[in-house]
Amino acid sequence: MHIVIAGAGEIGYELAKSLSGKNDVYVIEKDKEKVDRLNELDVIAIRGNAANIKILSEAKVDKADIFLGVTGNDEVNFLSAIAAKKLGAKKVLVRVENLEYAEKPVTRYSPLGFDVVVCPPLVLAQEIVELVGIPFAEEVITLSGGEMDVVELQVSENSPVIGKSYKDLNLPADVILASIQRNGDVILPGEENLRAGDRVVIVGKKDEVEKLRDLFGQQTVRRVTIFGANEISSYVAESLYKSRVSVKVLGSSKKACEELSEKLRGIRIVCGDFLDLDFLNSEEIGKSNAVVALTDSDERNLLVSLLAKNLGAKRAIVKVEHEEYAKIFESVGIDHALNPKRMTIVEVQKLLMLDKVEVKTIADMSGAVVIELEVNNPKLTNKKLAELQLPKNTVIWVVIRNGKCLVPSPELSLNPGDRIVIRTNWKEVKKVGEMFG
């Protein structure tokens, strides 16, 4: 494939690194140091403004299968993407940081002609809302249509499911335990008894999945505290407030707090020093079911979250701009460290896969790829799952037939129109799509 990338910042560099080798990759960048860094990769680097027609022509954008506008400037991304589309680029993805330019986290087939517009801050905010909304979840993926969720959770030390096997769980209707991950190994559910620390994946209807809170011994989320008065905080606070969660936003800037107060009616906005223990105690931070740290400083987010948990807050979700910090933060007690830049890279990977494979849903989960697709291959009709020769590291988690979740037993036969949810890796996505498409 011929791919043109506008921007060689963190996102552009990572994309260039992952896409080079098997593709012809051109990267446009103004900054000399960033251009020099690109020399480490098997790409063609062009120094210049990506919104310049001459520069785009030099990158042969007219022959591009995909154009990616991922500079740090929204306006340059828009202008370069419009030009790229006009010049002949087949597919165009635009990254925007300003929430005023984005109607939702990911917009497909924009009126401006873009194939995908991704807004990392909104993608981040949406994931936070989903994590808080299903408080026991480590990760949440919503399947096409929004009726079903794939939820990954960790079995806590006091969970009533410890020592029980799949058949003993008495799960709600249309809910399936898809897999168990223990010490890095993936175990298919059977007679295996659950242990504390196991990470399990559950697939089912949204309203039924919600009932699992009681089964896994989790508390209902009633109080959430958000650190940082900004646009992302506003989106998260408003979404949680609509879900009847008591939300409080703490800001350090008086002006930002006043602006947010005018926008968020019914939500308490407080201005103060996050690192003042007396202030945190007076606001009863320790009674929060969850705290969400969304300030502009990774270090500040980490510190205030650890303070909140030390005071009694149950869970901490943190925005982290430096991706390398994410694992470090989680290793010292942060429950979820989310990097908005990584989310943009995932959306690009989805676009590349969707260009090759007709899938309904594709998403990352704990380093694996979760795909939802429809069975359209007539050769698979009435074929038993045990007879399928699946690619390496690929497992069928659930078969969805007429809105019902079916356990993928070896004797289950596939019908045309069945939807299946599969766990695989990025290398095998194309094979999986070709197999079932």
N, C-alpha and C positions, 0 to 999 in steps of 0.2 A: 504493500500500500504506500501511496505517496501522502505524507502527513506534514502539514505546516503548523508550527507552534509559534504563537506570538507571545514572547515573554520567557525569560530564563531565570525567574526567581525560584523560590522553593518548589512551587507547583510545576512550573515549566521545566525545570531541570529534572525533577523526578519523572515527569512524563517522557521527556526526551531519553532519559536513561532506560526506562522500561520498554520504550517503543523502538529504540535503535537496534540495529542488528538484522531484524527480520523485515524492517520497513525502510523506505527512503524518507528520512526525517530532516526537515529544514527548520531551523530555529532562528527567529528574528529577535534581536535584543539591542537596546541602545547603549547599555552600560558596558564599558570595555572590560572590566574585571569579570563580569558574568559571561561575556563572550569568550574570554580567555579560558574560563573554567569549562566551557563546552568542548574545548579541545581534547578533554579527557574521554569524550564519548565519540561513538561512530555516527556523527551527525554533521550536517553542513550548517555552519553558523554564519549568519548575515548580520552585520552591525547596522542598525538603522531604526527608523520609526515604522512600526508595523501598520500604521494607518496611511503610509505613503504608497501610492499605486506602483511607483517604480520599484520600491523595495519588495512589495508583494509579487510583482512580476519576476523579479530576480529569484524569488523562492519558488517559482513555477506554480503559483497558487491556482492557475487555470487548470492544472492537471491534478490538483489535490483531491484525494478521496475524502480527507477530513482536514478541516481547519479548526484550530483550538485557540481562541482568544483568551489568554490567561495572564495578561500583564497585571500590574498592580493599579492600573488606571482604567476605570470603568468606561470612560468616554473613548479611549483608544481601543478598548476591546470591542465596543459597539461599532465604531467607524471601520476598523480593520475587518470585522466580521461581515459587515454589509458589503464592503468592497470585495472581499473574498468570494462571497456568494454571487455577486454580479459578474465577477471575472470567471466563474465556472467551478468553484469548489463544490463538491457534491454534498457534503454534510458539514455543518458549522455548529460548534459549541462555544458559548460565551459565558465567562465568569463575571459576576457582578457582586460588589461588596455593599453598595448603597441600597438599603432596603426600599427606597423610593422607586427604584428601577425594577423591582421584582414583585410580582403578585403573589407568588408562592415559592417554596424552597426550590423546586425543580419544575420548569415550564417546558413542555415539549411542543414543538411546532408553533413557535411564537409568531404573532402577526407580522413581525418585522422580517420574517423569513428564516429565522434561526431554527435549527433542529432541536437544540437544547439550550436553555438558559439556566444556569445553576447559581444560586445565591448561597454561598457557604454559611453566612451568619444565620440564615433562615433554616438551612438544613440542620445546623447545630441546634437551633432553638426547637425545631420539631422533634429531634431525637431526645432532647432533654424532657420535653413534655411527655413523650411516650414512656421514657424511663420512670418518670415520677408518677405517671398515670397508672402504670403496672409496677408498683413499688418493689416487688420481689424479682423483677426481671433484670438480668445482666444485659441482654440485648433484645430488641423487638423488631420484627420485620412484618409489615402489613402486606398481605397478598392482594392480588388484583381484585378490584371491586370493593376492597375495604372490609369484607365480611369476616375474614380470617386472619389470624396472627401466627407467626412463628416466634416463640418466646424461649430464650435461653435463661436459665436461672441456676443458682448454686444452692445446694441443700445445706441449710444451716445446722449447727450442732444440736439445736433443740427442736428440730423439725419432727413432726409425728410420722413422716414417711420413712425415717431411718429404719433399716431392717426389713422393709417391705419390698416385695418384687412387683413387677408391673401389674400382674393379675390381681394383686392385693390392694391396689390403690383406689379402686372404685372411682375412676375418673368420670367427670360429667360426660354426657352424650356429646358426640362430635368433637372429642378431645383425645389426642393420641400422644403417648410418650414415644418420641421418634428415636432418640439416642441418649446414651450416657457417656460422658467423657470423664475418665479417671486416670490421673497421672500421665496425661498426654495421649492415652489410648481411647479410641472410640469403640464403645460396646453397644451392640444392638440389644434392645430390651428383650428379656426372656425370663429365666428363673433367677437372674442376678438380683441380689438384694441391694437396695440403695444405701449409701454411706454418706456421712457428713463430709462436705467438700466436693461431692460429685457435682458436675455441671450437666444438667439435663436439658434437652430440647423438647418442647411441647408444641404441637400444632393443633389448632382448633378454632372454633368460632369465637369471635371477640368476647361476647357476653358470657360464654362458658369458661373461657380462659380466666376471666376476671374472678370466677368462683374459686379458683385454685389458691387464692390468698389464704383462705381458712385451712385448706388441706396442707399447705406448706408452712402454716403457723406464722403468717406475716400480718403486721398491723396495717390498718387502713391509713392512708396518708390524709391527714387533716390540716397540717400546718407546714408551710414551705417558706423559707427565708431566702431571698435572692440578694447577693452582694453585687453592687454595681448598678448605677442608674444610666442606662443607655437603651438603644433601639432593640437589642436582643433581649434585654431584661423586660422591656415593654411587651414584646411578643410572647415570651414565656409566661409572664405574670397574667396577661389578659387571657391566654388559653387555659391556664390552670384555674383562674377565677371563674371562668365559664363552666368548669367542671366541679364547681362548688368546693374548691379547696381554699382554705384561708391563706392568703398570700401577703407577704410583707417584703418591701424592697428597701434595702439600706444603701444609701449613696454617700460619697464623701464630698461631692460638689453641691453646694447650695443651689446654684443655678440649674444644674442638671436635675436635681430633685424637684425643683419648682416646675420645670417644664414637664417632667413625668407626671406630677400631681395633676396638672391640667388635662393630661391625656387619659390617665387611668383613674376614672371615678370609682370609688368604692374600695380601692386598694390602698393600704397604708404605706406611705412613703416617708422614710425617716433619714435625716442627714446626720452623720456622725463619724467618729473615728473607728474604723473596723478593728484596729489593733488595741483598742482600749477595753480591757476586761470588764470594767465597771459599766461601760456602755453596752457591751454584749450581754451582760447579766441583766441589765435594766430592761433590755428588749426580749429577754427570755429566749435567747437563741438556743439554749440547751433543750427546750421543749419542741424544737422543730423535728418533724419526721424526716425532712430532707433540707439540706442547704445547697444552693446553687451559686457558685462563684463565677461571675462574668466580668470582672474588671479587666483593664487593659494590661495588667501585669501578671505573668504566670506565677512569679514568686509570691505576690500578694494573694493570689487565688489559693495557692497551696497553704500559706500560713493561716489565713482566716478560716479556711475549711478545717484544718487540723485543730485550731482553737475551738471552733464550733462543736466538733465531735468530742473533744475533751470535756466540753461543758455539758454534753449529753445528747447532742443531735445524732439521729440514727444513721443518716447516709449523707454522703457528700459527692456532688457532681461538679466537675471543674472544667472550664474552658482552658485549653493549653495551646498557645500559638506555636511553641517549639515542639515538634512531634517527638523528638528524642526524649522529652521530659515525661511523656505520657506513662510509660512503664515505670519510671522512677516514682512518679506521684502515686500510682496505684500500689507500688510495693511498700509505701510508708503509711498507707491507711486511707487513701482516697478511693472511693468506690468506683467512680467512672471519670477518666480523664479524656476529654473529647477534643480532637484537633480538627478545626474546620477546613484546613488545607487538605488534609487526608481525604475528607469527604468529597472534595472536588475531583481528586484523582480517581476515586471510586466511580464517580459519575462518568468520567471519561472512559474508564474501563467498561462500564455498562454500555456506553454508546458504541464502542468498538465491537463488543460481543453482539449487541442487538443488530449491528450491521451485517453480521454473519449468520445469526440464529434468531428465529422468530420465537421469542419468549415473552411471557406475561409479566414476570417479575424476576429480577436478578439483583442480589445484594450480598455484601460481605457479612460474615458472622464468624468471629474468632479465627480469622485467618483462612477460612474456607469460603466457598461460594454457594449460596442457596439459590436455586433456580426453580421457578414455577413455569411449566409449559403444558401444552395440550397435546394429547396423543393423536397424530394425524397420519402416521405411517400405517397403511393397510397391512403390511407384513407383520405388524405386532398385534393385530386384532385376534382376540381369543388366546393369545400367547400368555403362558404363566410366567410370573416374575422370576421363578427359579430358572427359567429357560433363557433369560436375557443375559447377554454377554456385555455387562456394563464396563465402561472404561475403568482404569485403575483409580483407586481412592474415591469411587463414586458409589453412593448409597441412596436408595429410594426411601424417603422418610414417610410419605403418606400418599395415598391415592384419593383424589376428591371426585366423587361421582354423584351428580344431581344434588350438589350442595352438602353431601355427607362425607365425613372422613372415614376412610377404610384403612384398616391395618394392613401394611404391605407384606402379607404372609406369602411364603413360596408358592402356594397353590392358587393365589389370586390371579385371575386372568384379566387382561386389559380390554377395555371397550373403546371404540372410537369416541372421541370427545372427552374422555377422562382427562382430568388435570392431575399432574403428578408434581410433587415437591421433592427435589433432589439436592443432596449435598455432594459437592465435588470440589475441584480446584480450577483456577483460571486456565491452566493448560488443557483441561479436558472439556471445557465448556462447548467448544465447537463440535467435538465428537458426540457429546450428549445431545445437542440440538439436532444434528444430522440424523441421529439414531431414532429420535421420536418424532421429528418433523415430517 
